[in-house]
Amino acid sequence: MDQIKGAWKKLRRLPTAERFALAPVWVQLVAIFITSAVLIFMMAPFLSLRLAYMIFADPAYYSEAKGPLQLVVGLLQVLLGMVLFSFIISVLSAALVKYIENIRSGSLGFVRSGHMIFVNYNVKLPLILDQLDIRAKERSATEEIVLLFSDIDTVANFRNQMDPKRWKNLDIFVRQGDLMNFKTFERISVFEALSLVILLPDGAQSHFFADNINLKILTTLVNNQQYRKHLEERKASRKPVKCSIELSNNADSRVIAQKMSQALFTVITPGDVIGSILARGKVDIVFYKVFFEVMAFDGSTIHFVNPQVFGLELVGKSFEELYFGFEGGTLLGYSGINQAGEYRMRLCPFGQNLTSSDWLLFLTTKVNRIVFRPSDDSFKLERLDDIIPPTESVAKQICVIGNHNPLGNIDDFIDVQSMRALKEAHFVFDNQEEYFADKFLQRLKSSNFENIVVNLDDETGFRLTMWLVSKEGENDDFLKKIVTILGDPVTENLLSHYHLKFNTVLSHKLSARYIAQISFQKNLDRLFEELAFPEGVEFNLLEIGKHIPHNLVNDRKELTRLLAGQQLIYLGIVDEDKNVYFESSNFTAAKQILVLSQGGNENPDSAKRATPESTISKQKSVEL
């Protein structure tokens, strides 16, 4: 009875003009068709049901009306039919206009599954989409991407700038809505998404306000009990939704986000990891190039692989036996859950056996090409005194021009004497014209610097780099020393295609690759943090002729075995132009050997500063 009363109450409210105008299209059409049917049946006694319908549908049938009564009633039927058909056309036209407007403004819903959601816009988003397009192409698949922005202007700007040819393997849907309302996320099928990435928005007054925006979005999501339960159930089933949130390097923001999400979201602070990589890249551009490739979806990348996919019993085997048995990729270590239920990662685990809860970590170009071939060889390794283990602290003559970007933890990677020299070779001029003076160029050339880091704003950095190229375009040795730090992808793209031997470093592009990787493999954030900082395991270089004799660098298999005797994992070579070739078997152009090694080896030529300022932990914030 209550339901009947409720339905009757709703029906009584429909006839008003305002209710009709605001009702959904289907309600409007149903109301018009019902009204039409009622009119036809009302006219049937005067015209016959057949004639009443035919005149209503087509005024030409009015000619069949006979007698005064049918002529009058038929004329009324013609007029009413024309009015109601006009209503139908108007409703459908208005619905079509509204539908097109909703498409343009991004107000439509998204009713699909298996998609990725990116919330907010920042300069890294197109670069992230570049990486996702590469991944989709490698998999011969089309990835569905939903971009959710908070305002219509951002939607319009992105649509205007989007080049369909740039992301051929992505199906991109742009949506707009209130990011503080969970219904917005329901509208884009957040429960059916494979991953959700909240980017730090551009355009905020400061990092403080940008962090607040993302923390409010995170609160909106985790406060919904149904969605929180969904994330917990997926995590318990070992098929987690890959959720991540990007924040600035503010420590308070990170703590708040970690507490709120309770490990359901990965908290990304690219400035920490990327800042340390850039700091080491200023010491030696090779390390920037190494991370630049490892963080990409093409080339040599890092993969977590379940040992069960090989169909062999690998549990209990030593790292050495596995390391030399796998082909098609380089085994870096293990990752898994320990007995206490905590996640752990073991890189370079020489002497350690694979446990039943461990997965394998590989560096490879094609993960599906990795095979294991058991060997009867002895895996007992010997140390050679001729091979000197690498150190993270080196002697380097570095010049820095400008102070647009902070130097970060560069003192973790150079010795005391080099750090003192850097302070004297850090040039910051009040007058911009001094950077372009001939006497300054002569000073750069005569000081015999190994690296010349252009650390100015993008406009000045671009101009100075091109000025140096115009002055020394034939001097390849000088151009190789130039490392230009940039933030704008367009400027970086212009310089990188100049086909000269100077180097460009784009922090946003590296950050984009980092975020793209983590959006698919959440545990990579711990791996990259481990590799980026001097503590623990990291990438290192062996100078051929200094750290390893030339005669030992001939055969890849033998070199791999010799390096393993020093607990070093062979990764590839570096040529004279600082180009990196992973897993190379050709050593003709090799000048350095890239290895993965345990950190903590002090430079034998000098001692590290023993001051509190020199100890920079992995949690140190490095603003970009």
FENVENRA-V519660 format. One record per residue. RES is the residue in one small letter. SS is DSSP state (H for helix, E for strand, C for the rest). Layout:
RES	SS
RES	SS
This chain:
m	C
d	H
q	H
i	H
k	H
g	H
a	H
w	H
k	H
k	H
l	H
r	H
r	H
l	H
p	C
t	C
a	H
e	H
r	H
f	H
a	H
l	H
a	C
p	C
v	H
w	H
v	H
q	H
l	H
v	H
a	H
i	H
f	H
i	H
t	H
s	H
a	H
v	H
l	H
i	H
f	H
m	H
m	H
a	H
p	H
f	H
l	H
s	C
l	H
r	H
l	H
a	H
y	H
m	H
i	H
f	H
a	H
d	C
p	H
a	H
y	H
y	H
s	H
e	H
a	C
k	C
g	H
p	H
l	H
q	H
l	H
v	H
v	H
g	H
l	H
l	H
q	H
v	H
l	H
l	H
g	H
m	H
v	H
l	H
f	H
s	H
f	H
i	H
i	H
s	H
v	H
l	H
s	H
a	H
a	H
l	H
v	H
k	H
y	H
i	H
e	H
n	H
i	H
r	H
s	H
g	C
s	C
l	C
g	C
f	C
v	C
r	C
s	C
g	C
h	C
m	E
i	E
f	E
v	E
n	C
y	C
n	C
v	C
k	C
l	H
p	H
l	H
i	H
l	H
d	H
q	H
l	H
d	H
i	H
r	H
a	H
k	H
e	H
r	C
s	C
a	C
t	C
e	E
e	E
i	E
v	E
l	E
l	E
f	E
s	C
d	C
i	H
d	H
t	H
v	H
a	H
n	H
f	H
r	H
n	H
q	H
m	C
d	C
p	C
k	C
r	C
w	C
k	C
n	C
l	E
d	E
i	E
f	E
v	E
r	E
q	E
g	C
d	C
l	C
m	C
n	C
f	H
k	H
t	H
f	H
e	H
r	H
i	C
s	C
v	H
f	H
e	H
a	C
l	C
s	E
l	E
v	E
i	E
l	C
l	C
p	C
d	C
g	C
a	C
q	C
s	C
h	H
f	H
f	H
a	H
d	H
n	H
i	H
n	H
l	H
k	H
i	H
l	H
t	H
t	H
l	H
v	H
n	C
n	C
q	H
q	H
y	H
r	H
k	H
h	H
l	H
e	H
e	H
r	H
k	H
a	H
s	C
r	C
k	C
p	C
v	C
k	E
c	E
s	E
i	E
e	E
l	C
s	C
n	C
n	C
a	H
d	H
s	H
r	H
v	H
i	H
a	H
q	H
k	H
m	H
s	H
q	C
a	C
l	C
f	E
t	E
v	E
i	E
t	C
p	H
g	H
d	H
v	H
i	H
g	H
s	H
i	H
l	H
a	H
r	H
g	H
k	H
v	H
d	C
i	H
v	H
f	H
y	H
k	H
v	H
f	H
f	H
e	H
v	H
m	C
a	C
f	C
d	C
g	C
s	C
t	E
i	E
h	E
f	E
v	E
n	C
p	H
q	H
v	H
f	H
g	C
l	C
e	C
l	C
v	C
g	C
k	C
s	E
f	H
e	H
e	H
l	H
y	H
f	H
g	H
f	E
e	E
g	C
g	C
t	E
l	E
l	E
g	E
y	E
s	E
g	E
i	E
n	C
q	C
a	C
g	C
e	C
y	E
r	E
m	E
r	E
l	E
c	C
p	C
f	C
g	C
q	C
n	E
l	C
t	C
s	C
s	C
d	E
w	E
l	E
l	E
f	E
l	E
t	E
t	C
k	C
v	H
n	H
r	H
i	C
v	E
f	E
r	C
p	C
s	C
d	C
d	C
s	C
f	C
k	C
l	C
e	C
r	C
l	C
d	C
d	C
i	C
i	C
p	C
p	C
t	C
e	C
s	C
v	E
a	C
k	C
q	C
i	E
c	E
v	E
i	E
g	C
n	C
h	C
n	C
p	C
l	C
g	C
n	C
i	H
d	H
d	H
f	C
i	E
d	C
v	H
q	H
s	H
m	H
r	H
a	H
l	H
k	H
e	H
a	C
h	E
f	E
v	C
f	C
d	C
n	C
q	H
e	H
e	H
y	H
f	H
a	C
d	H
k	H
f	H
l	H
q	H
r	H
l	H
k	H
s	H
s	C
n	C
f	C
e	C
n	E
i	E
v	E
v	E
n	C
l	C
d	C
d	H
e	H
t	H
g	H
f	H
r	H
l	H
t	H
m	H
w	H
l	H
v	H
s	H
k	H
e	H
g	C
e	C
n	C
d	H
d	H
f	H
l	H
k	C
k	C
i	E
v	E
t	E
i	E
l	E
g	C
d	C
p	H
v	H
t	H
e	H
n	H
l	H
l	H
s	H
h	C
y	C
h	C
l	C
k	C
f	C
n	E
t	E
v	E
l	E
s	H
h	H
k	H
l	H
s	H
a	H
r	H
y	H
i	H
a	H
q	H
i	H
s	C
f	C
q	C
k	C
n	C
l	H
d	H
r	H
l	H
f	H
e	H
e	H
l	H
a	H
f	C
p	C
e	C
g	C
v	E
e	E
f	E
n	E
l	E
l	E
e	E
i	E
g	C
k	C
h	C
i	E
p	C
h	H
n	H
l	H
v	C
n	C
d	C
r	H
k	H
e	H
l	H
t	H
r	H
l	H
l	H
a	H
g	C
q	C
q	C
l	C
i	E
y	E
l	E
g	E
i	E
v	E
d	C
e	C
d	C
k	C
n	C
v	E
y	E
f	E
e	C
s	C
s	C
n	C
f	C
t	C
a	C
a	C
k	C
q	E
i	E
l	E
v	E
l	E
s	E
q	E
g	C
g	C
n	C
e	C
n	C
p	C
d	C
s	C
a	C
k	C
r	C
a	C
t	C
p	H
e	H
s	H
t	C
i	C
s	C
k	C
q	C
k	C
s	C
v	C
e	C
l	C
